[in-house]
Amino acid sequence: MKTYKAMNRKPQRPSGGLYSVKILLAAAALVLLVSCSSDEAADDKQSAIDQAVQKTADTAVRYIKDPIEKAEAVKTVEEDRTRKLEEQVK
């Protein structure tokens, strides 16, 4: 059985600067790994809010643009029809 002093003794760490260098390298590697992976994820995917906004914007543009394009098509057809009638009258 261990004595009271042996039970309360703190575990010893390796002494010297090598231990602190290992800790710093591990921390730096962890920071680089986390920062690189988070940048790629942000660039590749849009958030749900951005997707909803884009969908709503596309719908709004379609509702505005479709009637204008139809009106322009009708205007072109009407101008052609008017031009043909004027040529027939002359």
C-alpha positions as CSV (number, residue, x, y, z in Angstrom):
1,M,0.0,0.0,0.0
2,K,1.2,3.5,-0.8
3,T,2.0,6.0,1.8
4,Y,0.2,9.3,2.3
5,K,3.1,11.2,0.7
6,A,3.2,8.9,-2.3
7,M,-0.6,9.3,-2.9
8,N,-0.5,13.1,-2.8
9,R,2.6,13.5,-4.9
10,K,2.0,15.3,-8.2
11,P,2.9,13.5,-11.4
12,Q,6.2,14.8,-12.7
13,R,6.3,16.3,-16.2
14,P,9.3,16.0,-18.4
15,S,11.6,18.8,-17.6
16,G,13.2,21.2,-20.0
17,G,12.0,23.3,-22.9
18,L,11.2,20.3,-25.1
19,Y,7.9,19.8,-23.4
20,S,6.8,23.4,-24.0
21,V,7.9,23.3,-27.6
22,K,5.8,20.2,-28.2
23,I,2.8,21.9,-26.6
24,L,3.3,25.0,-28.8
25,L,3.6,22.9,-31.9
26,A,0.5,21.0,-31.1
27,A,-1.4,24.2,-30.4
28,A,-0.2,25.8,-33.7
29,A,-1.2,22.7,-35.7
30,L,-4.6,22.7,-34.1
31,V,-5.2,26.4,-34.9
32,L,-4.1,25.9,-38.5
33,L,-6.2,22.9,-38.9
34,V,-9.3,24.6,-37.5
35,S,-8.8,27.8,-39.4
36,C,-8.3,26.1,-42.8
37,S,-11.3,23.8,-42.5
38,S,-13.7,26.6,-41.4
39,D,-12.7,28.8,-44.4
40,E,-13.4,26.1,-46.9
41,A,-16.8,25.2,-45.4
42,A,-17.9,28.9,-45.4
43,D,-16.9,29.3,-49.1
44,D,-18.6,26.1,-50.3
45,K,-22.0,26.3,-48.7
46,Q,-24.5,29.1,-48.4
47,S,-26.4,29.4,-45.2
48,A,-30.1,28.5,-45.2
49,I,-30.9,32.2,-44.9
50,D,-28.8,33.1,-48.0
51,Q,-30.5,30.3,-49.9
52,A,-34.0,31.6,-48.9
53,V,-33.1,35.1,-49.8
54,Q,-31.7,34.0,-53.2
55,K,-34.9,32.0,-53.9
56,T,-37.1,34.9,-53.0
57,A,-35.1,37.3,-55.1
58,D,-35.2,35.0,-58.1
59,T,-39.0,34.7,-57.8
60,A,-39.4,38.5,-57.5
61,V,-37.3,39.1,-60.5
62,R,-39.2,36.5,-62.5
63,Y,-42.6,38.1,-61.5
64,I,-41.3,41.5,-62.6
65,K,-39.4,40.5,-65.7
66,D,-41.9,38.1,-67.3
67,P,-44.7,40.6,-67.9
68,I,-42.2,43.2,-69.3
69,E,-40.8,40.6,-71.7
70,K,-44.3,39.6,-72.8
71,A,-45.3,43.3,-73.3
72,E,-42.2,43.8,-75.4
73,A,-43.0,40.8,-77.5
74,V,-46.5,42.0,-78.1
75,K,-45.2,45.5,-78.9
76,T,-42.9,44.0,-81.6
77,V,-45.7,41.9,-83.1
78,E,-48.0,45.0,-83.1
79,E,-45.4,47.2,-84.8
80,D,-44.8,44.6,-87.5
81,R,-48.5,44.3,-88.1
82,T,-48.9,48.1,-88.3
83,R,-46.0,48.3,-90.7
84,K,-47.5,45.7,-93.0
85,L,-50.9,47.5,-93.0
86,E,-49.2,50.8,-93.9
87,E,-47.4,49.1,-96.8
88,Q,-50.7,47.6,-98.1
89,V,-52.4,51.0,-97.9
90,K,-49.7,52.7,-100.0
